[in-house]
């Protein structure tokens, strides 16, 4: 399913990355091709190898096998060049809780070589950009989880790197703060950044990622757009709610006959009499209008119609045999 992209158009090019901790192969031959200017989602349960992969790509861990390039720079041979091109926001905030938001950002800015004046100016700009101005002088120990995550992301943007690694950036956040983080990520990409986003939230990958790699037990088991992944594991479903429930069996027979003829094989519609609903697998969504015309020709009134694709939850379960949050996180302790 992986599509070919010229190397010069890639922000990340990883080939068969391997990382071993003792007897555990935390990453077991991961290959990724991340286009510039995209959000690339890496989806998998805890312990799948997502964080270890990011740490190798960001030069924080040396691969035990394979190779990786960031904007053409080898992560092993050219680590300094790579580090100048990336920003990393981990699963836990790397800020100092005893310091204020401003003090944290000033320290990070100074470590990156900014003068005292420029560091303070940058801190003010970032606090305003991330909606933290009113909390600028508060110690971080008084911050909510969402505020800390926003500050950590702000710190990773001091040098405005072209590539951002966001490792489960919304873990533990409330829905409103998650939505704010999603909008921030979208804005960063609109402004030219490339984002590699790891997550175990399937809706997050669905909402944000232009392309998704599914990792399980240290391996990439699927790669594609959200729609491609959904199409790979099942058909869309057609649901028709009828105005006249007494004719539900007649409608079922008509829908079954039409879809079977169109597909050249038997496709059975089913009914839920309690709610007057006919449901059927839909190999080709473009025939939906023809089905409605056929029912109207028989004076069967449809009150509601819904065509749904498989969810990413269904994709993940079909690919791995378990849910995205079903496993313990052995990766972090090994790393």
N, C-alpha and C positions, 0 to 999 in steps of 0.2 A: 504493500500500500504506500510505501515511502516514495515520494516523487523526487526526481533529480533536480538539484539546484546547483548552478555553477559555484565553485568554491569562493570566488571573489564576492558573491552575493550573500555569503554566510557570516553570521556573527559567531556561531559555534559550529565546529566540525569535530565530532568525537568518533573514534573508530575502536570498537572492541575494548573499551576501558574495563580494567579489572582491578579490584582492591580486595585484599585478603587480610583478615584479622584472625590469627591463629588458625583454627580449622574452618573458619567461616568465610565463605566468599561473599562478602557484603555486596560487591558489584561484580557481575559475572558476564562481561562482554557487552557492555552498553554502547550503542552507537546512536548518535544524534546529529541532525543537520538542522540548525536553527537559522532561518532567514533574518537578515537585518530588518529592523523596524517592525518586528512582530512580537506578539505575546505567545510564548511556547509553553504549554502546560505539561508538567510531568506529574502524572497521577498515579497514586499507589498507596497501599496501607502503610502504617508505621512498620519500620523494619524492612521495607522493600528495597532500599538502596538509594533513595532520592537524595538525602542529605549528604551521603558519602560521595555521590556523583558530583554534586555542587562543590564540595570541598576540593575535589580533584580539579575541576574546571577552574576554580578560583585560586589554584596553586597552594591551597592550605594542606593538601595531602598529595603525596607523590604516588602516581599510579603504579601498580605492580605489573601492569600489562596494558597494551594498547597505546593509543596516542590521542591527543586533543589539541586543537588550535582555536585561539580566540582572535577573530579578525586576522587570521593568517599567522598568528604568533604561537609557537609551540609552548605549551604550559610547562614543560620540563626544561627545555633549552633556553626559553626566554621568559622566565617568571616575572622579572621586573617590568618588562613591557606589558605583560598580561595584567599585572596588578594596577597599572596606570589606566587600564581600560574598563575595569569592572568595579562595581559596588556590591556589597553583600549585606543583606538583612537576614539574620538567622531566625530560628524558631523562638529564641528568647532574646530580649532586649540586651544589647551590649553596653548600655549606658550605666552611669554611676548613680545609684539611688540617693546618695547623700548630697549630691550636687544639684544645682538648679538646671532647668532646661537650657538657659543661656550659657551657663558654665560648661555644660557638657559639649555643646556645639562649638564653643570657643576652643576648648581643648582639642577636639577632633580637627578643627580647622588649623590650629597651630601645628599639630602633628603632620598635617598635609602640606606645611610650608607657608601658610598665609601669615602675614604680619599681624600684630595685635589689632591694629585698626581694621584691616580687611576681615579678620576673623570675627570681630564684633559685628561688622556690617553684614557679613554672611549669616551670622546667627539670627540677626533681626529679620533678614529676608526670609529665611527658612521657617522661622517661628510664625511669621505672618502667612506664608504660603500654606502651612499645615494647620492653621487655625489654633495656634498655641500661644499667641501673643499675651493673652490675659494670664497665662500660667508661666510666663517666662522666668519669674523670680521665685517660683515655688520649688522646693526639693522634690525630686522624683518619687520619693517614698509616699508622697501625697497624690500621685497621679493614678488615674484609672488605667486598666490594662490597655484600652484603646489609645489613650494619650501616649503611653510608653511606646506602643508600636508605631504611632505616627512620628514620634521623636526619633526612634531608631531608623525609620525610613528617611527622615530628614537628614540624619547624620550620614547616611550612605550616599546622599546626593550633594554633599558639599563640593565635590570636584566635578559634578555633573558627568559621570562616566557614561559612555555610550551603551554599556551593557550592565543590566541590573540582575543579580540573582536574588530572588525573593523566596526564601525557604519557609513555606507555610506561614505567610505574613498575617493571616487573619485568625490563626488558631486561638481559641478562647475569647474572641471578641463577640460582643452583642450584635444582633442583626443590623442595627443602625450604623454602628462603627464599621462593620464589614462593608456595608454599602459605600461609606465614605472612602474606605481604602480602595475599593474597586474603581471608583471614579478617579482617584488619584493615579492609579495604575494606567487607566485609559488615557488620562491627560499626558502622562509621561511618554507614552507611546506616540500620541499625536504630536508631541514636541520632538520626536526623533529617536527616542530611546528604544532599545531592544530589551525585552524582559523574559527571563526564564523563571517560571513560577512553579514551585512544587506545592502540591496540595493533596489532602485526602478528602476535600469537600468536592463532590462531583458537580454540584451546581456551580461552584466557583470556576471550575475548568470549563464548564458549558458556557458560562457568561463571558469569560474573559479571553480564553485561548483561541488563537487563530488555528493552531494545530496542537495535538495532544499526543504524548507518548504515555502508554500505560506500562508501568514497571511492576513486576512482582518477583520476589525472590532473586533480586539482583539482575533481572533480565528485562529487556524491552519485549513485551509480548504483543504489542499492537501500536500502530502509529497512523495518524491521519487527522483530518478535520473531525469535529464533533459529528457532523452529518455522515461522514464516511464510516466512522466507528459504529454509529447507530445502524446504518444500513448493512453493516457486515454481520450483524447478529440477529436480524429479524426484520419482518415486514412492518410497514405502518398498519395501523388499525383504524377501521371505519366504524363509527358509532352513529346510529340513526335512532332518534327518539320520535315515536309516532304519535299523531294526534288521536288516532283510533286504535286503541289497544286490542280490540277484538279482531283486528286484521293482521296481527303481528306474525302469525304463522305464514300467512299468504306473502307478507313482505319478506320473510326469511327465505322462502322458496324462490321468489323472484331475484333476490340479491345473490343467493347461492348459484342459481342458474346463470345469471349474467356474468359473475366473476369467473365461474368455471369455464364458460365459453371464451371469455377474453384471455384467460391464462392458458387455455389448452389443457387444463388438468382440474381435478376436483378441488374446489375451495368451499368449505362449509361455513355458512353463517350460523351464529347461535343467537338465542333470544334470552332476555331477562324480562319475563312477563310482568313482574311487579312494577316496573317503571316504563314498560312499553318500549324496550330498547332492543335493536338488532345490532349485533357486532360481528365484524368479519375481517379477516386478514386482507390487506390491500396491496397487492403486488405493484400496481401502477396507480398512484393517486390521481393521475389525469383522467381516469374513467369515472371519477366521483360524480361529475355533472351528468354523465350518461345514465348512471344508476338513478339519480333523482328524476330524470326525465322518464325513465321506465316506470318508476313508482307513480309518478303523476299521471301517466297514461292509464294506469289502473286505478286512478282516483284514491290513491293512498297518500294521505297528507303527512309530511314530515315536519315536525315542530322544531327539531334541533339536530344539527349535524356536527360531528367532530372527527377530524382526522389527526391522529396522534402518532408520532414516531416513538420508537423505543427510547427509554430514558438512559442516561449514562449509568445509572444504578444497574439497569438490566444489562447494559454492555459489560460493565465491570464484573458482574456476577457470572455472565456467560463466559468471559475470558478466563477468570481466575477460579471460579467455583466458590467464592466467598465475597462478602461485602468489603467496602473500602476501609472500614474501621474495625475489622474483625480480628486483627492480629496484634500481638504485643510488639513494642518497639525494642527489639534487640539490637538494632543498628546503632542507636545512640550510645549504648553502653559499650559496644565493641569499639566504636570510634574513639 
